């Protein structure tokens, strides 16, 4: 029998095996839920019903006693407050009467009959009580009805006491009946749990034989192939499903692909050599560019330039030319920053200072034709941006935007943060560009053509996209209205990117 089942299992396709295991798993879950539900009902719900029945009978006794007490107080001294208390007690008693269990199949013949008697007697009592309360004059008839109400209250109290006694006896009987079965619950839970674990173990073993073991054999064979061993023994085929077909095809391809893989390995080695040579060539070109930049900077003697500017500034100070002195200091700071800055990044504070010095010189040159504003509420010392970020953009805005307009214009600089990115917007009210010109510049971004972008903007674009994985340079312009450049500079980078950046700098 077991052999037939094993053969039937091996003949199933993977889809059929998975469907069987999934269906069996759902069946186990359903059985487990039903079993747990039965345990909850047996151990909690049934006992709750017993306790609830006892509680409702006890609550009815208390309500009847309270109503009788408030009724007697009202009869002795009728007033508004006592009438209000009595009405609340009456309403509570009615609620408790009709809250009693009243299902014959659940409470039995005796409790059903007693509950029925309480309900009927209570309605008669309510009519008599309300008639007595409505009477205003005292007399023989009033006294007669009063004692009749008192008697009915006693009868209802006796009924309630009897019902309470019968409810307690029934609950005690049910409890004694369920206690032995309740004591067996732990044993039953352990047996059912053991059965479920055994079934799960069988399913896991079937799954392991059908999928996991063949995959592990394929993995081991693949590792040997990775070690250039294409002549290992064939993997045995133990099933007719897709996994068996896969193993059969693997065995057929194993030897045929040996020489092909060896050929690919030789080709890979050749490509690695070519790639290494290409990297070396690029590194040489990079070093050459760095050398050319250093040669360009060294064409101006920094010491001579700074000393000369300081002498001119001192002379301006002696002559009382404060504006000239301030312009010379601003120009000296810009030259010093451009020639001395070797780091690829600097603080936002330093870049903003360069903007202020540069724009001061431009304001001295153009007068009231050019103005600027900086909107930034950040702690600028805490943010790093590429060196020479602002100066080429501000120069473009002045030279190509504002200087070409007779009335001049304004440069608006806004700096803010969104999540982990620092955003910089530089907008001018200059002559702007046509849509075709903007599209050419954007296309030059993608093609890395500095001719359309200009040297300064092209260099900034290359540095931002090279230094930051999520960095962006965006350009927006409208002819006759102005141009806006928006930069996105991430403020957090991984160690690998930082290492690359440090190497480039």
HUFEN-V749345 format. One record per backbone hydrogen bond with DSSP energy under -0.5 kcal/mol. NH is the residue of the N-H (numbers start at 1). CO is the residue of the C=O. If there is no record, write none. Layout:
BEGIN
nh co
NH CO
NH CO
END
This chain:
BEGIN
nh co
5 1
6 2
7 3
8 4
9 5
10 6
11 7
12 8
12 9
17 13
18 14
19 15
20 16
21 17
22 18
23 19
24 20
25 21
26 22
27 23
28 24
29 25
30 26
31 27
32 28
33 29
34 30
35 31
36 32
37 33
38 34
39 35
40 36
41 37
42 38
43 39
44 40
45 40
46 41
48 44
49 45
50 46
51 47
52 48
53 49
54 50
55 51
56 52
57 53
58 54
59 55
60 56
61 57
62 58
63 59
64 60
65 61
66 62
67 63
68 64
69 65
70 66
71 67
72 68
73 69
74 70
75 71
76 72
77 73
83 79
84 80
85 81
86 82
87 83
88 84
89 85
90 86
91 87
92 88
93 89
94 90
95 91
96 92
97 93
98 94
99 95
100 97
104 102
106 103
107 103
108 104
111 107
112 108
113 109
114 110
115 111
116 112
117 113
118 114
119 115
120 116
121 117
122 118
123 119
124 120
125 121
126 122
127 123
128 124
129 125
130 126
131 127
132 128
133 129
134 130
135 131
135 132
143 139
144 140
145 141
146 142
147 143
148 144
149 145
150 146
151 147
152 148
153 149
154 150
155 151
156 152
157 153
158 154
159 155
160 156
161 157
162 158
163 159
164 160
165 161
166 162
167 163
168 164
169 165
170 166
171 167
172 168
173 169
174 170
175 171
176 172
177 173
178 174
179 175
180 176
181 177
182 178
183 179
184 180
185 181
185 182
188 184
189 185
190 186
191 187
192 188
193 189
194 190
195 191
196 192
197 193
198 194
199 195
200 196
201 197
202 198
203 199
204 200
205 201
206 202
207 203
208 204
209 205
210 206
211 207
212 207
213 208
215 211
216 212
217 213
218 214
219 215
220 216
221 217
222 218
223 219
224 220
225 221
226 222
227 223
228 225
229 224
230 228
238 236
240 10
245 241
246 242
247 243
248 244
249 245
250 246
251 247
252 248
253 249
254 250
255 251
256 252
257 253
258 255
259 255
261 257
262 258
263 259
264 260
265 261
266 262
267 263
268 264
269 265
270 266
271 267
272 268
273 269
274 270
275 271
276 272
277 273
278 274
279 275
280 276
281 277
282 278
283 279
284 280
285 281
286 282
287 283
288 284
289 285
290 286
291 287
292 288
293 289
294 290
295 291
296 292
297 293
298 294
299 295
299 296
300 297
301 299
302 300
305 301
306 302
307 303
308 304
309 305
310 306
311 307
312 308
313 309
314 310
315 311
316 312
317 313
318 314
319 315
320 317
321 316
322 320
325 321
326 322
327 323
328 324
329 325
330 326
331 327
332 328
333 329
334 330
335 331
336 332
337 333
338 334
339 335
340 336
341 337
342 340
346 385
348 380
348 383
349 380
351 347
352 348
353 349
354 350
355 351
356 352
357 353
358 354
359 355
360 356
361 357
362 358
363 359
364 360
365 361
366 362
367 363
369 366
370 367
371 409
373 411
375 413
376 374
377 415
380 378
382 379
383 380
385 346
387 344
389 386
393 389
394 390
395 391
396 392
397 393
398 394
399 395
400 396
401 396
401 397
402 397
403 398
405 402
408 405
409 369
411 371
412 427
413 373
413 411
414 412
414 425
415 375
416 423
418 421
421 418
422 489
423 416
423 421
424 487
425 414
426 485
427 412
427 425
428 483
429 410
431 401
438 434
439 435
440 436
441 437
442 438
443 439
444 440
445 441
446 442
447 443
448 444
448 445
449 444
450 448
453 449
454 450
458 454
459 455
460 456
461 457
462 458
463 459
464 460
465 461
466 462
467 463
468 464
471 468
472 488
474 486
476 484
478 482
479 433
480 431
481 478
482 478
483 428
484 476
485 426
486 474
487 424
488 472
489 422
489 487
490 488
491 420
498 494
499 495
500 496
501 497
502 498
503 499
504 500
505 501
END
